[in-house]
């Protein structure tokens, strides 16, 4: 999905079958990303790479 307010950027959404190993792995990935954001103090909606 293109993000009109951020040229050159795209929003990617992943979904997995409930109860599948893929769903468990995606949940783990999300929790790791959340922990990293919390550890860095959040980004307030800004790109964490900048």
KESE-339116 format. One record per atom (N, C-alpha, C): chain; atom name; z, y, x. Coordinates in steps of 0.001 Angstrom, whole numbers, plus 500000, padded with zeros to 6 digits. Each point is the difference from the previous one (the first is absolute). Layout:
BEGIN
+-------+------+--------+--------+--------+
: kette : atom :      w :      v :      u :
+-------+------+--------+--------+--------+
:     A :   CA :      Z :      Y :      X :
...
+-------+------+--------+--------+--------+
//
This chain:
BEGIN
+-------+------+--------+--------+--------+
: kette : atom :      w :      v :      u :
+-------+------+--------+--------+--------+
:     A :    N : 500000 : 498850 : 500856 :
:     A :   CA : 500000 : 501150 : 499144 :
:     A :    C : 500000 : 501229 : 500914 :
:     A :    N : 499111 : 500914 : 499765 :
:     A :   CA : 499934 : 501220 : 500795 :
:     A :    C : 501060 : 500980 : 499516 :
:     A :    N : 500642 : 500675 : 500928 :
:     A :   CA : 501008 : 501007 : 499684 :
:     A :    C : 499314 : 501361 : 500132 :
:     A :    N : 499680 : 500617 : 498879 :
:     A :   CA : 499228 : 501240 : 500007 :
:     A :    C : 500700 : 501134 : 500735 :
:     A :    N : 501321 : 500045 : 499966 :
:     A :   CA : 500727 : 501087 : 500658 :
:     A :    C : 500160 : 499768 : 501500 :
:     A :    N : 499557 : 498858 : 500492 :
:     A :   CA : 500105 : 499677 : 501424 :
:     A :    C : 498672 : 499410 : 500468 :
:     A :    N : 499029 : 500852 : 500305 :
:     A :   CA : 498681 : 499504 : 500406 :
:     A :    C : 500086 : 499009 : 501166 :
:     A :    N : 499217 : 498939 : 499895 :
:     A :   CA : 499983 : 498988 : 501049 :
:     A :    C : 501087 : 498950 : 499872 :
:     A :    N : 500858 : 500151 : 499027 :
:     A :   CA : 501085 : 499027 : 499807 :
:     A :    C : 499732 : 499163 : 498763 :
:     A :    N : 500542 : 498800 : 499997 :
:     A :   CA : 499890 : 499109 : 498854 :
:     A :    C : 501350 : 499377 : 499704 :
:     A :    N : 500231 : 499726 : 498737 :
:     A :   CA : 501195 : 499304 : 499559 :
:     A :    C : 499609 : 498551 : 499746 :
:     A :    N : 500710 : 499086 : 500642 :
:     A :   CA : 499707 : 498575 : 499841 :
:     A :    C : 501196 : 499349 : 499319 :
:     A :    N : 499738 : 499252 : 498945 :
:     A :   CA : 501056 : 499341 : 499233 :
:     A :    C : 499789 : 498496 : 500099 :
:     A :    N : 501062 : 499283 : 500322 :
:     A :   CA : 499941 : 498546 : 500095 :
:     A :    C : 500847 : 499388 : 498896 :
:     A :    N : 499538 : 498895 : 499469 :
:     A :   CA : 500737 : 499264 : 498976 :
:     A :    C : 499857 : 498519 : 500302 :
:     A :    N : 501067 : 499266 : 499816 :
:     A :   CA : 499967 : 498559 : 500260 :
:     A :    C : 500471 : 499249 : 498757 :
:     A :    N : 499604 : 498759 : 499923 :
:     A :   CA : 500406 : 499130 : 498896 :
:     A :    C : 501522 : 499860 : 499998 :
:     A :    N : 500664 : 500282 : 498862 :
:     A :   CA : 501455 : 499877 : 499936 :
:     A :    C : 500479 : 498618 : 500440 :
:     A :    N : 501013 : 499970 : 500844 :
:     A :   CA : 500597 : 498747 : 500454 :
:     A :    C : 499256 : 499316 : 501133 :
:     A :    N : 498896 : 500582 : 500432 :
:     A :   CA : 499206 : 499368 : 501063 :
:     A :    C : 500536 : 500394 : 501375 :
:     A :    N : 499635 : 499240 : 501028 :
:     A :   CA : 500369 : 500395 : 501356 :
:     A :    C : 499459 : 501399 : 500357 :
:     A :    N : 498834 : 500331 : 499469 :
:     A :   CA : 499438 : 501329 : 500254 :
:     A :    C : 500889 : 501090 : 499406 :
:     A :    N : 500557 : 499739 : 498824 :
:     A :   CA : 500893 : 500969 : 499359 :
:     A :    C : 501263 : 500177 : 500833 :
:     A :    N : 500523 : 498923 : 500526 :
:     A :   CA : 501192 : 500088 : 500839 :
:     A :    C : 499704 : 500766 : 501289 :
:     A :    N : 498840 : 499750 : 500588 :
:     A :   CA : 499627 : 500688 : 501234 :
:     A :    C : 499769 : 501485 : 499748 :
:     A :    N : 499390 : 500341 : 498871 :
:     A :   CA : 499765 : 501399 : 499666 :
:     A :    C : 501313 : 500730 : 499742 :
:     A :    N : 500946 : 499330 : 499362 :
:     A :   CA : 501318 : 500584 : 499777 :
:     A :    C : 500711 : 500251 : 501334 :
:     A :    N : 499881 : 499063 : 500930 :
:     A :   CA : 500600 : 500162 : 501322 :
:     A :    C : 499361 : 501190 : 500722 :
:     A :    N : 498686 : 500085 : 499948 :
:     A :   CA : 499297 : 501110 : 500628 :
:     A :    C : 500467 : 501337 : 499423 :
:     A :    N : 500142 : 500055 : 498688 :
:     A :   CA : 500482 : 501226 : 499352 :
:     A :    C : 501412 : 500352 : 500422 :
:     A :    N : 500860 : 499008 : 500132 :
:     A :   CA : 501385 : 500282 : 500398 :
:     A :    C : 500065 : 500465 : 501452 :
:     A :    N : 499138 : 499453 : 500848 :
:     A :   CA : 499962 : 500448 : 501398 :
:     A :    C : 499505 : 501435 : 500095 :
:     A :    N : 498994 : 500334 : 499213 :
:     A :   CA : 499469 : 501370 : 499996 :
:     A :    C : 501055 : 500973 : 499485 :
:     A :    N : 500733 : 499610 : 498961 :
:     A :   CA : 501042 : 500854 : 499453 :
:     A :    C : 501122 : 500204 : 501008 :
:     A :    N : 500371 : 498941 : 500706 :
:     A :   CA : 501057 : 500098 : 501003 :
:     A :    C : 499574 : 500920 : 501136 :
:     A :    N : 498744 : 499941 : 500410 :
:     A :   CA : 499490 : 500859 : 501071 :
:     A :    C : 499996 : 501463 : 499555 :
:     A :    N : 499613 : 500246 : 498745 :
:     A :   CA : 500007 : 501369 : 499477 :
:     A :    C : 501422 : 500538 : 499954 :
:     A :    N : 500929 : 499168 : 499554 :
:     A :   CA : 501402 : 500408 : 499937 :
:     A :    C : 500541 : 500271 : 501406 :
:     A :    N : 499642 : 499145 : 500935 :
:     A :   CA : 500445 : 500139 : 501387 :
:     A :    C : 499502 : 501309 : 500618 :
:     A :    N : 498771 : 500396 : 499651 :
:     A :   CA : 499425 : 501214 : 500577 :
:     A :    C : 500378 : 501246 : 499216 :
:     A :    N : 500800 : 499839 : 498965 :
:     A :   CA : 500435 : 501158 : 499228 :
:     A :    C : 499043 : 500399 : 498898 :
:     A :    N : 499057 : 499136 : 499693 :
:     A :   CA : 499019 : 500311 : 498945 :
:     A :    C : 498954 : 500947 : 500513 :
:     A :    N : 498948 : 500176 : 499202 :
:     A :   CA : 498912 : 500877 : 500422 :
:     A :    C : 499748 : 501119 : 499011 :
:     A :    N : 500752 : 500044 : 498909 :
:     A :   CA : 499830 : 501042 : 498986 :
:     A :    C : 498559 : 500121 : 499523 :
:     A :    N : 499322 : 498866 : 499887 :
:     A :   CA : 498628 : 500002 : 499521 :
:     A :    C : 498967 : 500299 : 501056 :
:     A :    N : 500416 : 500236 : 501223 :
:     A :   CA : 499056 : 500275 : 501078 :
:     A :    C : 499684 : 498721 : 500732 :
:     A :    N : 498881 : 499980 : 500678 :
:     A :   CA : 499571 : 498846 : 500781 :
:     A :    C : 500989 : 499761 : 501132 :
:     A :    N : 500538 : 498807 : 500098 :
:     A :   CA : 501001 : 499670 : 501027 :
:     A :    C : 499417 : 500063 : 501411 :
:     A :    N : 498649 : 499952 : 500110 :
:     A :   CA : 499378 : 500024 : 501321 :
:     A :    C : 499882 : 501411 : 500568 :
:     A :    N : 500269 : 501035 : 499204 :
:     A :   CA : 499846 : 501370 : 500499 :
:     A :    C : 501311 : 500614 : 500356 :
+-------+------+--------+--------+--------+
//
